[in-house]
């Protein structure tokens, strides 16, 4: 990572204890992630992933859909309205699954970035990573964009991904791309950070006649790339070097996860889940990263944003870490941090997924 002068931004000092009222939860669905924007109507528009509870936690790969909720105030309560990006048929690249939304408002229009995938293979339900079909869906993940004049839709969708895999089989993004973090940079251009997986030397297409091929279908390590575009609809130009990596961690599967990006005071910023505690010393915490150019990233002077166990208003802490962090930014400043949280149900780890919104002072 490059040397650069670090900013004084201390997002962690702004984090407030969270109320039980700030959960967005459903009895019938797992809910994951939330991207919120304030509309011209003064209301707060939330886009989130959901899939039927009975499918289990890993059902997001095969059956997630991006839903839409609205609130009069940033802190909520949020009320579900409809499904913004429903399944539209296996003939489309995003025909079965839409997941991990990221909303951006630019020049009066709303751009909804997301991960999508499809498969002609019917998934075993409830699915898990031990099923071949799970990996088929996962390996088909690509990044798309929908757009609308209004935050409530209707949404137009491209019939091809806005960011897709590299044709070079040796590229770090040769197998799949997913989990877009996209926003407007200090230069006014769109910049994107996203998850990628390549094809390692042992990778080969899944043989459906074998029961063991799921073990070799994962591809190479998970990494992150950055790209930029003049237009929200692309094309995005990829920067070749992976980001969020440290010397000595070359063989580590992943040290950062689920980035969210934005720009402030002329700098690029990112929130990441600190998988190993490499940036904050707390495995599972949310860390603050920064960059002068969107490509060379360093941990900030004040890297700790949210610890792995989140402080609640009653003085206790959550059992599990928050994931998929995203900010609500109003008038150029962050006001709420939204994220996904697993809770224990009947003794089952992450038995029910919900959203949590954390106020920032």
C-alpha positions as CSV (number, residue, x, y, z in Angstrom):
1,X,0.0,0.0,0.0
2,X,1.2,3.5,-0.9
3,X,2.4,6.1,1.6
4,X,0.1,9.1,1.9
5,X,-0.9,11.7,4.4
6,X,-3.8,10.4,6.5
7,X,-6.9,12.4,7.3
8,X,-8.2,13.1,10.7
9,X,-11.7,11.6,10.1
10,X,-12.7,9.6,13.1
11,X,-15.9,7.8,12.2
12,X,-15.7,5.5,15.2
13,X,-16.0,8.5,17.5
14,X,-19.3,9.3,15.9
15,X,-20.8,5.8,16.5
16,X,-23.7,5.8,19.1
17,X,-25.2,2.9,21.1
18,X,-27.8,1.2,19.0
19,X,-31.5,0.7,20.0
20,X,-33.5,-2.5,19.6
21,X,-35.9,-0.3,17.7
22,X,-33.3,0.1,15.0
23,X,-33.6,-3.5,13.7
24,X,-35.4,-4.2,10.4
25,X,-36.6,-7.8,10.7
26,X,-39.2,-10.1,9.2
27,X,-40.6,-13.3,10.5
28,X,-40.8,-14.8,7.0
29,X,-37.6,-13.6,5.4
30,X,-33.9,-13.4,6.1
31,X,-32.9,-9.7,5.5
32,X,-29.3,-8.7,4.5
33,X,-27.7,-5.4,3.9
34,X,-29.3,-2.0,3.4
35,X,-28.6,0.9,1.1
36,X,-30.5,4.1,1.9
37,X,-30.9,7.4,0.1
38,X,-32.9,10.5,0.9
39,X,-35.2,11.3,-2.0
40,X,-36.4,14.7,-3.2
41,X,-39.7,13.9,-1.4
42,X,-37.8,14.2,1.9
43,X,-38.4,10.5,2.7
44,X,-35.7,7.8,3.2
45,X,-35.7,5.0,0.6
46,X,-34.1,1.6,1.6
47,X,-33.1,-1.2,-0.7
48,X,-32.2,-4.5,0.9
49,X,-31.8,-8.2,0.1
50,X,-34.3,-10.8,1.3
51,X,-35.0,-14.5,0.8
52,X,-37.5,-16.9,2.4
53,X,-36.6,-17.8,5.9
54,X,-37.2,-21.6,5.4
55,X,-34.4,-21.7,2.7
56,X,-31.8,-21.2,5.4
57,X,-29.0,-18.6,5.6
58,X,-27.2,-19.8,2.5
59,X,-30.3,-19.5,0.4
60,X,-29.2,-16.0,-0.6
61,X,-27.1,-17.4,-3.4
62,X,-30.0,-19.0,-5.2
63,X,-33.1,-17.1,-4.1
64,X,-32.3,-13.5,-2.9
65,X,-34.3,-10.6,-4.3
66,X,-33.8,-6.9,-3.8
67,X,-36.7,-5.3,-1.9
68,X,-37.7,-1.8,-1.2
69,X,-38.9,0.0,2.0
70,X,-39.5,3.6,2.9
71,X,-39.5,5.8,6.1
72,X,-40.3,9.4,7.0
73,X,-37.1,9.6,9.1
74,X,-33.6,8.2,8.8
75,X,-33.9,6.3,12.0
76,X,-37.2,4.7,10.8
77,X,-39.4,2.8,11.2
78,X,-39.1,1.5,7.6
79,X,-42.1,-0.1,5.9
80,X,-41.7,-2.7,3.2
81,X,-43.3,-1.5,-0.1
82,X,-42.5,-4.0,-2.8
83,X,-39.7,-6.0,-4.6
84,X,-37.6,-3.6,-6.6
85,X,-35.7,-6.2,-8.7
86,X,-37.6,-9.5,-8.8
87,X,-36.5,-12.7,-10.5
88,X,-37.1,-12.2,-14.3
89,X,-36.3,-15.6,-15.7
90,X,-33.3,-17.9,-16.1
91,X,-32.7,-16.6,-19.7
92,X,-31.4,-13.4,-18.1
93,X,-27.9,-13.1,-16.6
94,X,-29.6,-11.9,-13.3
95,X,-32.7,-14.0,-13.8
96,X,-32.8,-15.9,-10.5
97,X,-31.0,-13.8,-7.9
98,X,-30.5,-10.1,-7.1
99,X,-28.5,-9.3,-4.0
100,X,-26.4,-6.7,-2.1
101,X,-27.9,-3.4,-3.5
102,X,-26.0,-0.2,-3.5
103,X,-28.0,3.0,-4.3
104,X,-26.4,6.1,-5.8
105,X,-28.1,9.4,-6.8
106,X,-26.4,11.4,-9.6
107,X,-27.8,14.2,-11.7
108,X,-31.3,13.7,-10.5
109,X,-31.4,10.0,-11.3
110,X,-31.1,6.9,-9.1
111,X,-28.7,4.1,-9.9
112,X,-29.2,0.8,-8.1
113,X,-26.1,-1.4,-8.4
114,X,-26.3,-5.1,-7.4
115,X,-25.0,-8.6,-7.7
116,X,-27.1,-10.9,-10.0
117,X,-26.8,-14.5,-11.2
118,X,-28.7,-17.2,-12.9
119,X,-28.6,-21.0,-13.5
120,X,-30.6,-23.6,-15.4
121,X,-29.8,-26.0,-12.6
122,X,-32.5,-26.3,-10.0
123,X,-31.0,-25.7,-6.5
124,X,-31.4,-28.2,-3.7
125,X,-33.4,-26.6,-0.9
126,X,-32.4,-25.7,1.7
127,X,-29.2,-25.2,-0.1
128,X,-25.7,-25.1,1.3
129,X,-22.0,-24.9,0.2
130,X,-21.9,-28.7,0.2
131,X,-24.2,-28.8,-2.9
132,X,-22.8,-28.5,-6.4
133,X,-25.6,-26.2,-7.5
134,X,-24.7,-23.7,-4.8
135,X,-21.3,-23.2,-6.5
136,X,-22.8,-23.0,-10.0
137,X,-24.9,-20.0,-8.9
138,X,-22.0,-18.5,-7.0
139,X,-19.7,-18.8,-10.0
140,X,-22.3,-17.1,-12.2
141,X,-22.3,-13.9,-10.1
142,X,-21.9,-10.7,-12.0
143,X,-22.5,-6.9,-11.3
144,X,-25.5,-5.1,-12.7
145,X,-27.1,-1.7,-12.6
146,X,-30.8,-0.5,-12.7
147,X,-31.9,3.1,-13.0
148,X,-34.9,5.2,-12.4
149,X,-36.1,8.8,-12.3
150,X,-37.7,8.1,-8.9
151,X,-36.5,6.1,-5.9
152,X,-39.7,4.1,-5.8
153,X,-39.1,3.0,-9.4
154,X,-40.1,1.7,-11.9
155,X,-36.5,0.4,-12.6
156,X,-34.9,-0.2,-16.0
157,X,-32.3,-2.9,-16.1
158,X,-29.4,-3.6,-18.5
159,X,-29.6,-6.9,-20.2
160,X,-25.9,-7.5,-19.6
161,X,-23.7,-6.9,-16.6
162,X,-22.2,-3.5,-16.1
163,X,-19.0,-5.2,-14.7
164,X,-18.2,-8.8,-15.7
165,X,-15.5,-11.3,-15.6
166,X,-12.2,-10.9,-17.5
167,X,-11.7,-13.0,-20.6
168,X,-8.1,-13.7,-19.5
169,X,-8.3,-17.0,-17.6
170,X,-5.3,-15.9,-15.5
171,X,-6.9,-12.7,-14.3
172,X,-7.9,-12.4,-10.7
173,X,-11.5,-11.8,-11.8
174,X,-11.7,-14.6,-14.4
175,X,-14.4,-16.6,-12.5
176,X,-16.8,-14.2,-10.9
177,X,-17.4,-10.6,-9.8
178,X,-19.9,-9.6,-7.1
179,X,-20.7,-7.3,-4.1
180,X,-20.4,-3.9,-5.8
181,X,-19.4,-0.8,-3.8
182,X,-19.9,2.1,-6.2
183,X,-20.1,5.9,-5.6
184,X,-19.1,9.2,-6.9
185,X,-15.4,10.1,-6.6
186,X,-13.9,13.6,-5.8
187,X,-13.4,14.0,-9.6
188,X,-17.1,13.5,-10.2
189,X,-16.6,10.1,-11.9
190,X,-18.0,6.8,-10.8
191,X,-15.6,4.6,-8.9
192,X,-16.2,1.0,-8.0
193,X,-14.7,-1.5,-5.6
194,X,-15.9,-5.1,-5.9
195,X,-15.2,-8.7,-4.9
196,X,-13.5,-11.0,-7.5
197,X,-12.5,-14.7,-7.7
198,X,-10.1,-16.1,-10.3
199,X,-9.6,-19.5,-11.8
200,X,-6.8,-21.3,-10.0
201,X,-4.6,-23.9,-11.7
202,X,-6.9,-26.7,-10.5
203,X,-10.2,-25.0,-11.5
204,X,-12.4,-26.7,-14.0
205,X,-16.2,-26.5,-14.8
206,X,-18.4,-28.5,-12.5
207,X,-19.1,-32.0,-13.6
208,X,-22.7,-32.7,-12.6
209,X,-22.1,-36.5,-12.7
210,X,-19.7,-36.3,-9.8
211,X,-20.6,-35.7,-6.2
212,X,-17.2,-34.3,-5.2
213,X,-16.6,-31.6,-7.8
214,X,-18.0,-28.9,-5.5
215,X,-14.7,-29.1,-3.7
216,X,-12.7,-27.9,-6.7
217,X,-15.2,-25.4,-8.1
218,X,-14.4,-22.5,-5.7
219,X,-11.7,-20.9,-7.9
220,X,-8.8,-19.0,-6.4
221,X,-8.7,-16.7,-3.3
222,X,-11.2,-13.8,-2.8
223,X,-9.7,-10.5,-3.8
224,X,-10.9,-6.9,-4.5
225,X,-10.5,-4.7,-7.6
226,X,-11.3,-1.1,-8.4
227,X,-12.6,0.4,-11.6
228,X,-13.9,3.8,-12.7
229,X,-16.4,5.2,-15.3
230,X,-17.5,8.5,-16.7
231,X,-21.1,7.3,-16.9
232,X,-23.1,5.5,-14.2
233,X,-24.1,3.0,-16.8
234,X,-20.4,2.3,-17.7
235,X,-18.2,1.2,-19.3
236,X,-16.1,0.7,-16.2
237,X,-12.3,0.6,-16.7
238,X,-10.6,-1.8,-14.4
239,X,-7.4,-1.1,-12.5
240,X,-5.3,-4.3,-12.7
241,X,-3.8,-4.5,-9.2
242,X,-5.9,-5.9,-6.4
243,X,-6.5,-3.7,-3.4
244,X,-6.9,-4.0,0.5
245,X,-3.9,-6.4,0.6
246,X,-0.9,-6.4,3.0
247,X,2.6,-7.9,2.6
248,X,2.8,-11.3,4.3
249,X,-0.9,-12.0,3.6
250,X,-0.4,-13.1,0.0
251,X,-1.8,-16.6,0.6
252,X,-4.6,-15.5,2.9
253,X,-8.1,-16.2,1.6
254,X,-9.4,-12.8,2.5
255,X,-8.4,-10.0,5.0
256,X,-11.1,-7.5,4.1
257,X,-14.7,-8.0,3.1
258,X,-17.9,-6.2,2.0
259,X,-16.5,-2.7,1.3
260,X,-18.6,0.4,1.1
261,X,-17.0,3.4,-0.6
262,X,-17.6,7.2,-0.7
263,X,-15.7,10.4,-1.1
264,X,-15.4,13.3,1.3
265,X,-13.2,16.4,1.5
266,X,-11.3,15.4,-1.6
267,X,-10.5,11.8,-0.5
268,X,-11.7,8.3,-1.2
269,X,-12.9,6.3,1.8
270,X,-14.0,2.7,2.4
271,X,-15.5,0.7,5.2
272,X,-14.5,-2.9,5.3
273,X,-15.1,-5.9,7.6
274,X,-11.7,-6.5,9.2
275,X,-11.7,-10.3,8.8
276,X,-8.5,-11.1,10.7
277,X,-8.1,-7.9,12.8
278,X,-5.3,-6.8,10.4
279,X,-6.4,-3.1,10.5
280,X,-8.1,-2.6,13.9
281,X,-6.8,-5.5,16.0
282,X,-10.4,-6.7,16.4
283,X,-11.3,-9.6,14.1
284,X,-14.7,-8.9,12.6
285,X,-14.7,-5.1,13.3
286,X,-15.6,-2.5,10.7
287,X,-12.4,-0.7,9.6
288,X,-11.9,2.7,7.9
289,X,-9.6,2.8,4.9
290,X,-8.7,5.8,2.7
291,X,-7.0,6.6,-0.6
292,X,-5.9,9.7,-2.5
293,X,-6.6,8.1,-5.9
294,X,-9.1,5.2,-5.4
295,X,-6.5,2.6,-6.1
296,X,-3.8,2.8,-3.4
297,X,-5.5,2.2,0.0
298,X,-4.2,2.5,3.6
299,X,-5.9,2.1,6.9
300,X,-6.9,5.4,8.3
301,X,-5.4,7.2,11.3
302,X,-8.5,6.1,13.3
303,X,-9.2,2.7,11.7
304,X,-11.7,1.4,14.2
305,X,-15.3,2.3,13.3
306,X,-17.5,-0.4,14.9
307,X,-16.1,-3.2,17.1
308,X,-17.0,-6.8,16.4
309,X,-19.5,-6.7,19.3
310,X,-21.7,-3.6,19.0
311,X,-22.7,-1.6,22.0
312,X,-26.5,-1.4,22.6
313,X,-28.4,1.3,24.5
314,X,-28.9,-1.1,27.5
315,X,-25.2,-1.4,27.9
316,X,-24.9,-4.9,26.5
317,X,-23.3,-5.9,23.3
318,X,-24.5,-7.8,20.2
319,X,-23.6,-11.5,20.0
320,X,-22.4,-11.3,16.4
321,X,-20.6,-8.8,14.2
322,X,-22.3,-6.5,11.8
323,X,-21.6,-7.2,8.1
324,X,-22.1,-5.5,4.8
325,X,-21.7,-1.9,6.2
326,X,-23.2,1.0,4.3
327,X,-23.6,4.7,5.2
328,X,-26.4,7.1,4.8
329,X,-24.8,10.4,3.8
330,X,-26.7,13.6,4.1
331,X,-25.3,17.0,3.0
332,X,-21.9,15.4,2.5
333,X,-21.7,13.9,6.0
334,X,-22.4,10.3,7.3
335,X,-25.5,10.2,9.6
336,X,-26.3,6.5,9.9
337,X,-24.4,3.2,9.4
338,X,-26.6,0.3,8.1
339,X,-25.5,-3.3,8.2
340,X,-26.6,-6.9,8.3
341,X,-26.7,-8.8,11.6
342,X,-27.2,-12.5,12.3
343,X,-29.0,-13.4,15.5
344,X,-29.4,-16.7,17.3
345,X,-32.8,-18.4,17.0
346,X,-33.4,-21.6,19.0
347,X,-29.7,-22.0,19.5
348,X,-28.8,-21.8,15.8
349,X,-25.9,-19.5,14.9
350,X,-27.1,-16.7,12.6
351,X,-30.5,-18.3,12.8
352,X,-32.2,-15.2,11.5
353,X,-30.6,-12.3,9.5
354,X,-31.9,-8.8,9.9
355,X,-30.7,-5.2,9.3
356,X,-29.3,-2.9,12.0
357,X,-29.0,0.9,11.7
358,X,-26.4,2.6,13.9
359,X,-26.7,6.4,14.5
360,X,-23.7,8.6,14.0
361,X,-23.3,11.7,16.2
